[in-house]
Amino acid sequence: MDRLGAKGGLKLRAALTAVLIGASLMPPVLEARMSFDLPPQTSSRVDERARRRINAVSVPSRRVPRSVTRSGTSTRTGFISVEPTLGIASDGTAFFYPALDPERGDVEELGIGRSTDGGRTWESILPQIPHAGSMDPYMFVDGVTGRVFVLDLQVACVRLSFSDDGGSTWVPGADCGAGDTVFMDHPSAAAGPPVDSPTIGYPNIVYICWASFGEDEFGSSCAKSLNGGASFIPILGGPSISGCPGQTGHIHVAADGTVYLPYVCDGTPYLAVSTDEASSWTEIKLPRGIAKPVGVGFPGHEAAVATDSRGTLYYMWLEQNRLPYFTSSSDRGATWRKPIRVSLPSVNEANLPALSASPDGTVAIAYMGTAQSPGSPWGYWEPCLTSVGATTSECPPEPAAYERTTWHGFVAISEDAFRKPGSWYTVRANQVTDPLVRGTCGPIRCHSVADFIDVFVTTRGEIWASFVDDCIDACVEANHPMHNGGEAIIVRIP
């Protein structure tokens, strides 16, 4: 997006890198924040032929519910971010993390973006906590208590702090107490009611799960806190995840205390389920979205799970054709509805899926997508995916076929996904002439966006989503890949 000059864009990119390693430098000053309306992009039942027909003539289907008239706003926050996660308090206060203020130039402490006016304006609050940089930032808001949790990966452990007054003051919690492996990656956290254990001074159990890497093995591990995050108890014996490397999607805890970890193994979606506070796990194999494997499967964390008050399970993942698929279960995972593709018909490659559901069953799916992918065989990153321990330097350069590929943010929405097949419509997070990314976007990492985005549906049915703009200034008009951005974009669909 047209925000900074070329020189400023390079500094912004450098500042984003500094967020990951905790360095210090002076980022540029961003211009005034802007927003624009988001009309629905298309509407249809999930029947693929009907969607193509509707998309071609650009008129709504009579079979689509009234909710297709919903629109929203996409707001530039003015803050640099990477892998932005969201949380919305019961009073409507919105948070995203991390939020680096370009005017401060100090990235030793990462700020938290906060909005008290429905996402129209944002401020960065700096918690007084010893989180010097982060290899993987993450935050969530406990919907029951309103407590805001912030955690940062520090190579082989996780630092966590929390706030009970909307981010004004912070209490340091676990200080590298959750984790004792050689290396950790992709931590996520959630809270839910206890099943058997008594809690101390806090009603919910707080869980942290991560991918753990030892000298000769990979796995997924978790820890739980019975005192609201002040300290954590390591849990021995994480989910087996079918012998695949220990990458999972973000943890989810249902209203009954059941813990879920989604993941993909060799292209097949799985769900690890625990009904005893993550002490033991049952592995559920889900149906595939496509019959014939194409290319190399995505990393295990390209999957997401959510639940509603009915106990319905919602699950989405990226198939080997690099498109997002969705399914649901009304019997705790014993049987699943036939998977459906949930991206726009014009999208031919996607990445970074995120999923959320409200108690009444409103489902939102955020993803990065393009209609200009060269298609299979993609080639890019496949040597890295098939070679254990391969580094980025051992991967091939971005293929020339992606030179004019542009990527955009999308949010697919359904208010009856618990039915078969349900109705879906989609909104775009950015203007079509103003892409968020040029070139490739994964698999694994999408340049300044990094490994994931986020989406959240409130109890009132409001939908929030977080993206990162990797394409600013000269990149907007370029006909070749440029990665000179890093500003957080927040979408709100009331």
C-alpha positions as CSV (number, residue, x, y, z in Angstrom):
1,M,0.0,0.0,0.0
2,D,1.2,3.5,-0.8
3,R,2.6,4.4,2.6
4,L,6.4,5.0,2.5
5,G,9.1,5.9,0.1
6,A,11.5,3.3,-1.1
7,K,14.1,4.1,1.5
8,G,11.5,4.1,4.3
9,G,10.1,0.8,3.1
10,L,13.5,-0.8,3.4
11,K,13.8,0.5,7.0
12,L,10.3,-0.9,7.8
13,R,11.3,-4.3,6.5
14,A,14.5,-4.1,8.7
15,A,12.4,-3.2,11.7
16,L,10.2,-6.2,11.2
17,T,13.2,-8.5,11.2
18,A,14.3,-6.8,14.4
19,V,11.0,-7.8,16.0
20,L,12.0,-11.4,15.6
21,I,15.5,-11.1,17.1
22,G,15.1,-8.3,19.6
23,A,17.5,-5.9,18.0
24,S,17.4,-2.1,18.3
25,L,17.1,0.4,15.5
26,M,15.1,3.5,14.4
27,P,12.0,2.5,12.3
28,P,10.4,5.1,10.0
29,V,7.4,7.2,10.9
30,L,4.2,5.9,9.2
31,E,1.6,8.3,7.8
32,A,-1.9,8.8,9.1
33,R,-4.1,5.7,9.5
34,M,-6.8,5.0,6.9
35,S,-9.7,2.7,6.5
36,F,-12.2,1.7,3.7
37,D,-15.4,-0.1,3.4
38,L,-15.4,-3.8,2.6
39,P,-18.3,-5.0,0.4
40,P,-19.0,-8.7,0.2
41,Q,-17.1,-10.2,-2.7
42,T,-19.4,-13.1,-3.6
43,S,-22.2,-15.1,-2.1
44,S,-23.3,-18.7,-2.6
45,R,-24.1,-22.0,-1.3
46,V,-21.1,-24.3,-1.0
47,D,-22.0,-26.1,-4.2
48,E,-19.0,-25.4,-6.4
49,R,-21.0,-25.1,-9.7
50,A,-23.3,-22.6,-8.1
51,R,-20.4,-20.5,-6.8
52,R,-18.8,-20.3,-10.2
53,R,-22.1,-19.2,-11.8
54,I,-22.7,-16.5,-9.2
55,N,-19.1,-15.3,-9.5
56,A,-19.3,-15.1,-13.2
57,V,-22.5,-12.9,-13.3
58,S,-21.7,-11.0,-10.2
59,V,-25.2,-11.1,-8.7
60,P,-26.2,-12.6,-5.3
61,S,-27.9,-16.0,-5.2
62,R,-31.5,-16.2,-4.0
63,R,-30.4,-19.1,-1.9
64,V,-28.0,-17.0,0.2
65,P,-29.2,-15.7,3.6
66,R,-29.7,-12.0,4.3
67,S,-26.3,-11.8,6.0
68,V,-24.6,-11.3,2.6
69,T,-25.4,-7.6,2.9
70,R,-22.9,-7.3,5.8
71,S,-19.9,-5.2,5.2
72,G,-17.0,-4.0,7.3
73,T,-13.9,-1.9,7.6
74,S,-10.3,-2.6,7.0
75,T,-8.1,-0.3,9.1
76,R,-4.4,0.5,8.8
77,T,-3.2,0.5,12.4
78,G,0.1,2.4,11.9
79,F,2.1,-0.2,13.7
80,I,4.5,-2.8,12.5
81,S,3.6,-6.4,13.2
82,V,4.4,-10.0,12.4
83,E,2.1,-13.0,13.0
84,P,-0.5,-10.8,14.6
85,T,-2.9,-12.5,17.0
86,L,-6.2,-11.0,18.2
87,G,-8.3,-10.8,21.3
88,I,-11.6,-9.0,22.0
89,A,-12.8,-8.3,25.5
90,S,-16.4,-8.5,26.6
91,D,-16.6,-4.6,26.7
92,G,-15.5,-4.4,23.0
93,T,-11.9,-3.5,23.7
94,A,-9.8,-5.0,20.9
95,F,-6.1,-6.1,21.1
96,F,-3.6,-7.4,18.7
97,Y,0.0,-8.4,19.3
98,P,2.7,-7.5,18.5
99,A,2.5,-3.8,17.7
100,L,5.8,-2.0,17.2
101,D,5.4,1.8,17.2
102,P,7.6,3.2,14.4
103,E,7.9,6.5,16.3
104,R,9.6,5.0,19.3
105,G,12.4,3.1,17.6
106,D,12.8,0.7,20.5
107,V,12.0,-2.9,19.7
108,E,13.4,-4.3,23.0
109,E,9.9,-4.4,24.3
110,L,7.1,-5.2,21.9
111,G,3.9,-3.2,22.2
112,I,0.3,-4.4,22.2
113,G,-2.2,-2.8,19.9
114,R,-5.4,-1.6,21.6
115,S,-8.6,-0.1,20.3
116,T,-11.5,1.1,22.4
117,D,-13.6,2.5,19.5
118,G,-14.4,-0.6,17.4
119,G,-11.1,-0.7,15.7
120,R,-11.3,2.8,14.1
121,T,-8.1,4.0,15.9
122,W,-5.3,2.1,17.6
123,E,-2.7,2.8,20.3
124,S,0.4,0.8,21.3
125,I,0.7,0.0,25.0
126,L,4.0,-1.2,26.3
127,P,3.7,-3.6,29.2
128,Q,6.4,-3.4,31.7
129,I,7.4,-7.1,31.3
130,P,10.8,-8.7,30.6
131,H,10.0,-9.8,27.1
132,A,13.1,-8.7,25.2
133,G,12.2,-9.5,21.6
134,S,10.4,-12.6,20.5
135,M,10.9,-15.5,18.2
136,D,7.2,-16.2,18.2
137,P,4.7,-13.7,19.7
138,Y,1.2,-14.8,20.7
139,M,-1.7,-13.4,22.7
140,F,-5.3,-14.3,23.6
141,V,-8.1,-12.9,25.8
142,D,-9.9,-15.3,28.2
143,G,-13.5,-14.8,27.2
144,V,-14.7,-15.7,30.7
145,T,-12.5,-13.5,32.8
146,G,-11.3,-10.9,30.3
147,R,-7.7,-11.5,31.3
148,V,-5.3,-10.6,28.5
149,F,-2.4,-13.0,28.1
150,V,0.8,-12.3,26.1
151,L,3.6,-14.8,25.5
152,D,6.8,-14.8,23.7
153,L,9.1,-17.6,22.6
154,Q,12.7,-17.3,23.9
155,V,14.4,-20.1,22.0
156,A,13.9,-22.9,24.5
157,C,11.2,-21.5,26.8
158,V,8.1,-19.3,26.8
159,R,7.7,-16.0,28.8
160,L,4.1,-15.1,29.7
161,S,2.5,-12.1,31.3
162,F,-1.1,-11.1,31.8
163,S,-3.3,-8.1,32.5
164,D,-6.7,-7.8,34.3
165,D,-7.4,-4.2,33.5
166,G,-7.4,-4.0,29.8
167,G,-3.6,-3.7,29.4
168,S,-3.0,-0.8,31.7
169,T,-1.0,-2.9,34.2
170,W,0.7,-6.2,33.7
171,V,1.8,-9.1,36.0
172,P,4.8,-11.2,35.0
173,G,3.7,-14.9,34.9
174,A,5.7,-17.9,33.8
175,D,9.3,-16.9,33.2
176,C,10.6,-19.6,31.0
177,G,8.9,-22.2,33.2
178,A,7.0,-23.8,30.3
179,G,9.5,-25.8,28.3
180,D,12.7,-27.7,28.8
181,T,13.6,-28.9,25.3
182,V,16.5,-28.0,23.1
183,F,14.3,-25.8,20.9
184,M,10.7,-24.8,20.8
185,D,8.6,-23.4,18.0
186,H,5.0,-22.2,17.2
187,P,3.7,-21.8,20.8
188,S,0.0,-21.1,21.3
189,A,-2.2,-20.7,24.3
190,A,-5.8,-21.0,25.4
191,A,-7.9,-21.2,28.6
192,G,-10.9,-23.4,29.6
193,P,-12.7,-24.9,32.5
194,P,-11.0,-27.6,34.6
195,V,-12.1,-31.2,34.3
196,D,-10.6,-32.7,37.4
197,S,-8.0,-30.4,38.8
198,P,-8.8,-27.7,41.4
199,T,-7.7,-24.2,40.3
200,I,-6.1,-21.6,42.6
201,G,-7.4,-18.0,42.4
202,Y,-8.5,-18.3,38.8
203,P,-11.5,-20.2,37.4
204,N,-9.9,-21.6,34.2
205,I,-6.9,-23.7,33.4
206,V,-4.5,-21.9,31.1
207,Y,-2.7,-24.2,28.5
208,I,0.4,-23.6,26.4
209,C,1.3,-26.0,23.6
210,W,4.3,-25.9,21.3
211,A,6.4,-27.9,18.9
212,S,9.5,-29.3,20.7
213,F,12.7,-30.3,18.9
214,G,15.4,-32.4,20.6
215,E,18.6,-33.6,19.2
216,D,17.1,-36.6,17.5
217,E,13.3,-36.2,17.8
218,F,10.4,-34.0,17.2
219,G,7.2,-33.8,19.1
220,S,4.4,-31.7,20.5
221,S,4.3,-30.7,24.1
222,C,2.0,-28.8,26.4
223,A,1.9,-27.3,29.9
224,K,-1.0,-26.2,32.1
225,S,-1.4,-23.5,34.8
226,L,-3.9,-23.9,37.6
227,N,-3.3,-20.4,39.0
228,G,-4.1,-18.2,36.0
229,G,-0.7,-18.3,34.3
230,A,1.5,-17.5,37.4
231,S,3.2,-20.9,37.0
232,F,3.0,-23.9,34.7
233,I,3.1,-27.7,35.2
234,P,4.7,-29.6,32.3
235,I,2.5,-32.3,30.9
236,L,4.4,-35.5,29.9
237,G,3.4,-37.3,26.8
238,G,2.1,-35.0,24.1
239,P,-0.1,-36.1,21.2
240,S,1.7,-38.7,18.9
241,I,0.5,-36.8,15.7
242,S,1.0,-40.0,13.6
243,G,4.8,-39.9,13.7
244,C,5.0,-36.6,11.8
245,P,7.1,-33.6,12.9
246,G,5.6,-31.9,15.9
247,Q,4.0,-28.9,14.3
248,T,0.3,-28.4,15.1
249,G,-2.2,-25.6,14.6
250,H,-3.2,-23.4,17.5
251,I,-4.7,-25.0,20.7
252,H,-8.4,-24.7,21.3
253,V,-10.3,-25.4,24.5
254,A,-14.0,-26.1,24.3
255,A,-16.6,-24.9,26.8
256,D,-16.6,-28.4,28.5
257,G,-12.9,-28.4,29.0
258,T,-12.0,-30.6,26.1
259,V,-8.6,-29.7,24.6
260,Y,-8.0,-29.9,20.8
261,L,-4.9,-29.7,18.7
262,P,-5.3,-29.8,14.9
263,Y,-2.5,-30.8,12.5
264,V,-1.8,-32.2,9.0
265,C,0.3,-35.3,8.5
266,D,1.4,-36.2,4.9
267,G,-1.5,-34.3,3.5
268,T,-4.1,-35.9,5.8
269,P,-5.9,-33.7,8.5
270,Y,-5.9,-35.0,12.0
271,L,-7.3,-33.8,15.4
272,A,-5.7,-34.6,18.7
273,V,-8.4,-34.7,21.5
274,S,-7.9,-34.7,25.2
275,T,-10.7,-34.9,27.8
276,D,-8.4,-35.1,30.8
277,E,-6.6,-31.7,30.7
278,A,-4.0,-32.7,28.1
279,S,-2.8,-35.7,30.1
280,S,-3.7,-38.2,27.4
281,W,-4.8,-37.8,23.8
282,T,-7.0,-39.6,21.2
283,E,-6.1,-39.1,17.6
284,I,-8.9,-38.6,15.0
285,K,-8.3,-39.0,11.3
286,L,-10.5,-36.7,9.2
287,P,-11.6,-37.2,5.5
288,R,-9.5,-35.7,2.8
289,G,-10.7,-32.7,0.7
290,I,-9.3,-34.1,-2.5
291,A,-8.9,-37.6,-3.7
292,K,-5.6,-37.4,-5.5
293,P,-2.5,-36.0,-3.7
294,V,-0.9,-33.1,-5.5
295,G,2.7,-32.0,-4.6
296,V,4.0,-32.0,-1.1
297,G,1.8,-31.6,1.9
298,F,1.8,-28.4,4.0
299,P,3.5,-28.2,7.3
300,G,1.4,-29.6,10.2
301,H,0.4,-26.3,11.6
302,E,-1.7,-25.3,8.6
303,A,-4.9,-26.4,10.3
304,A,-7.4,-24.9,12.7
305,V,-10.3,-26.0,14.9
306,A,-13.1,-24.3,16.8
307,T,-16.3,-25.2,18.6
308,D,-19.7,-23.7,19.4
309,S,-22.1,-24.0,22.3
310,R,-23.8,-27.0,20.7
311,G,-20.6,-28.9,20.8
312,T,-20.2,-28.7,17.1
313,L,-16.6,-29.2,15.9
314,Y,-15.4,-27.0,13.0
315,Y,-12.2,-27.8,11.3
316,M,-10.2,-26.4,8.3
317,W,-6.9,-27.1,6.7
318,L,-4.9,-26.5,3.6
319,E,-5.0,-29.5,1.2
320,Q,-2.1,-30.6,-1.0
321,N,-3.6,-28.5,-3.8
322,R,-2.9,-25.5,-1.6
323,L,-6.6,-24.6,-1.1
324,P,-8.5,-24.3,2.1
325,Y,-11.1,-27.0,3.0
326,F,-13.6,-27.1,5.8
327,T,-15.6,-29.8,7.6
328,S,-17.7,-30.1,10.8
329,S,-18.8,-32.8,13.2
330,S,-21.9,-32.9,15.4
331,D,-20.9,-36.0,17.4
332,R,-17.5,-35.0,18.9
333,G,-15.5,-36.1,15.9
334,A,-17.0,-39.6,15.5
335,T,-18.3,-38.7,12.0
336,W,-17.5,-35.7,9.7
337,R,-19.4,-34.0,7.0
338,K,-18.0,-34.1,3.5
339,P,-15.2,-31.5,3.2
340,I,-15.9,-28.5,1.1
341,R,-13.6,-25.9,-0.4
342,V,-14.2,-22.5,1.2
343,S,-12.1,-20.1,-0.9
344,L,-13.5,-18.0,-3.7
345,P,-13.7,-19.9,-7.0
346,S,-11.1,-17.5,-8.5
347,V,-8.5,-18.3,-5.8
348,N,-6.1,-21.0,-7.0
349,E,-3.6,-20.9,-4.1
350,A,-4.0,-20.0,-0.4
351,N,-2.0,-20.0,2.8
352,L,-2.1,-19.2,6.5
353,P,-5.6,-20.5,7.4
354,A,-7.2,-19.3,10.6
355,L,-10.6,-20.3,12.1
356,S,-13.0,-19.0,14.8
357,A,-16.6,-19.7,15.8
358,S,-19.1,-17.9,18.1
359,P,-21.2,-19.7,20.6
360,D,-24.2,-19.6,18.2
361,G,-22.2,-21.1,15.3
362,T,-21.1,-18.1,13.3
363,V,-17.9,-19.3,11.6
364,A,-15.2,-17.1,10.1
365,I,-12.1,-18.3,8.1
366,A,-9.3,-16.0,7.3
367,Y,-6.6,-16.8,4.7
368,M,-4.2,-15.3,2.3
369,G,-5.1,-16.1,-1.3
370,T,-4.2,-15.4,-4.9
371,A,-5.9,-15.9,-8.3
372,Q,-2.6,-15.8,-10.1
373,S,-0.7,-18.9,-8.9
374,P,1.1,-20.8,-11.6
375,G,-0.3,-24.0,-10.2
376,S,1.2,-27.5,-9.7
377,P,3.9,-28.5,-9.8
378,W,4.9,-25.5,-7.7
379,G,8.4,-26.5,-6.8
380,Y,9.2,-23.7,-4.4
381,W,10.1,-25.0,-0.9
382,E,9.6,-28.6,-1.8
383,P,13.2,-29.5,-1.2
384,C,12.9,-27.9,2.2
385,L,9.8,-29.8,3.1
386,T,11.2,-33.2,2.0
387,S,14.6,-32.7,3.6
388,V,14.6,-32.8,7.4
389,G,16.8,-30.0,8.8
390,A,17.0,-28.1,5.6
391,T,17.5,-24.3,6.0
392,T,16.2,-21.4,4.1
393,S,19.5,-21.0,2.4
394,E,19.2,-24.5,0.9
395,C,15.9,-23.7,-0.7
396,P,15.6,-22.6,-4.3
397,P,14.9,-18.9,-5.1
398,E,11.4,-17.8,-5.7
399,P,10.3,-19.2,-9.1
400,A,9.9,-16.8,-12.0
401,A,6.4,-18.0,-12.5
402,Y,5.4,-16.1,-9.4
403,E,6.8,-12.8,-10.6
404,R,3.5,-11.1,-11.2
405,T,1.5,-13.0,-8.5
406,T,-0.4,-10.8,-6.0
407,W,-1.8,-12.0,-2.7
408,H,-4.8,-10.7,-0.8
409,G,-6.5,-11.2,2.6
410,F,-9.9,-12.9,2.6
411,V,-12.5,-13.8,5.3
412,A,-15.0,-16.5,4.5
413,I,-18.1,-16.4,6.7
414,S,-21.0,-18.8,7.4
415,E,-23.8,-18.4,9.9
416,D,-25.1,-22.0,9.5
417,A,-22.0,-24.1,8.9
418,F,-23.3,-26.5,11.5
419,R,-25.9,-27.6,8.9
420,K,-25.1,-29.5,5.7
421,P,-23.8,-27.9,3.6
422,G,-24.3,-24.4,5.0
423,S,-24.0,-21.1,3.3
424,W,-20.9,-19.0,2.8
425,Y,-19.9,-15.5,1.6
426,T,-16.5,-13.8,1.5
427,V,-15.1,-10.3,2.1
428,R,-11.7,-9.0,1.0
429,A,-9.3,-7.4,3.5
430,N,-7.7,-5.1,1.0
431,Q,-8.5,-3.4,-2.3
432,V,-7.8,-5.6,-5.3
433,T,-5.5,-3.0,-6.8
434,D,-3.5,-2.8,-3.5
435,P,-2.1,-6.3,-2.7
436,L,-0.7,-7.4,0.6
437,V,2.1,-9.5,-0.8
438,R,3.8,-10.0,-4.2
439,G,5.6,-13.1,-5.4
440,T,5.2,-16.3,-3.3
441,C,3.4,-16.6,0.0
442,G,4.6,-19.8,1.5
443,P,4.2,-22.6,2.1
444,I,5.5,-22.3,5.7
445,R,6.4,-18.5,5.7
446,C,4.8,-15.6,3.9
447,H,7.5,-13.0,4.0
448,S,6.8,-10.2,6.5
449,V,3.5,-11.8,7.4
450,A,5.5,-14.9,8.6
451,D,3.7,-18.0,9.8
452,F,0.1,-17.1,10.6
453,I,-2.7,-14.5,10.7
454,D,-5.7,-14.6,13.0
455,V,-9.5,-14.3,13.1
456,F,-11.9,-14.0,16.0
457,V,-15.7,-14.1,16.3
458,T,-17.2,-12.5,19.4
459,T,-20.2,-13.8,21.3
460,R,-22.2,-11.0,19.6
461,G,-21.2,-12.3,16.2
462,E,-18.7,-9.6,15.3
463,I,-15.9,-10.8,13.1
464,W,-12.3,-9.5,13.5
465,A,-9.3,-10.5,11.5
466,S,-5.6,-9.5,11.4
467,F,-3.3,-9.3,8.4
468,V,0.1,-7.8,7.6
469,D,0.8,-5.5,4.6
470,D,4.1,-6.7,3.1
471,C,3.6,-4.5,-0.1
472,I,3.9,-0.7,0.3
473,D,4.8,2.3,-1.8
474,A,6.7,1.2,-5.0
475,C,5.6,-2.4,-4.5
476,V,1.9,-1.5,-5.2
477,E,2.7,-0.6,-8.8
478,A,5.6,-3.1,-9.3
479,N,5.3,-6.0,-11.7
480,H,7.8,-8.1,-9.7
481,P,8.1,-9.3,-6.1
482,M,9.0,-6.7,-3.5
483,H,8.9,-7.2,0.2
484,N,9.1,-3.8,1.9
485,G,6.3,-3.7,4.3
486,G,5.1,-5.0,7.7
487,E,2.1,-2.9,8.8
488,A,-0.8,-4.5,10.7
489,I,-4.2,-4.4,9.0
490,I,-7.3,-5.1,11.2
491,V,-10.6,-6.1,9.6
492,R,-13.9,-5.7,11.6
493,I,-17.2,-7.0,10.2
494,P,-20.0,-6.0,12.7
